[in-house]
Amino acid sequence: MHIPGIREALHKQPFEPFAIRLGDGRSLPVPHPDFVAAHPRRIIVVADDGSWSVVEPIRIVSLDYDSAKGTGGNGPKKRRRGS
């Protein structure tokens, strides 16, 4: 996924929480824009417990809005696919 797509999601008004889904199956929740730092080659995502993950944008397969809200799979998921 390209960094501009992630920045667009971070600056959306009103902000909508989302999860960053990675190619290895992990999902990193983003409850607020302050939990992410985006650099052209790396993204840093901070978890609620203070731990953090450094992710290369090429590893991101989608931004999943419904899983971050805890809907439990009810209804279709809004997903933005990486390019």
SVG drawing of the C-alpha trace seen along z (x, -y; Angstrom):
<svg xmlns="http://www.w3.org/2000/svg" viewBox="-25 -16 37 31">
<polyline fill="none" stroke="black" stroke-width="0.4" points="0.0,0.0 1.2,-3.5 1.9,-5.9 -0.5,-8.6 -3.4,-6.1 -2.5,-5.7 -2.1,-9.4 -5.5,-9.9 -7.1,-7.5 -5.3,-9.2 -6.6,-12.7 -10.1,-11.6 -12.7,-13.9 -14.3,-12.8 -11.6,-10.2 -12.8,-6.6 -10.8,-4.0 -9.2,-1.2 -6.9,1.7 -3.8,2.1 -3.9,5.7 -0.5,7.2 0.3,10.0 1.3,12.3 -2.3,12.1 -1.6,9.7 -3.9,6.7 -2.7,3.5 -5.6,1.4 -5.4,-2.4 -8.0,-3.9 -6.7,-7.5 -4.3,-9.2 -1.8,-9.8 -1.1,-6.1 0.7,-6.2 3.8,-7.9 4.2,-7.6 7.5,-7.9 8.0,-7.3 9.8,-3.9 8.3,-2.9 5.2,-3.2 5.3,-3.0 2.1,-1.9 1.8,-2.2 -0.5,0.2 -2.7,-0.7 -0.2,1.0 2.7,-1.2 4.3,1.5 5.0,0.5 5.5,2.1 7.6,0.9 6.0,1.9 7.2,1.5 4.3,0.2 4.8,3.1 3.7,5.5 0.3,3.8 -2.5,5.5 -5.5,3.5 -7.0,1.0 -9.9,2.7 -12.4,0.2 -14.9,2.7 -12.5,4.9 -11.2,1.8 -14.8,1.1 -15.2,4.6 -18.3,5.4 -17.3,9.0 -17.9,9.6 -21.5,8.4 -22.2,7.1 -19.8,6.4 -16.4,5.1 -15.2,1.8 -11.7,2.4 -9.2,0.3 -6.9,2.5 -3.3,1.7 -1.9,1.1"/>
</svg>
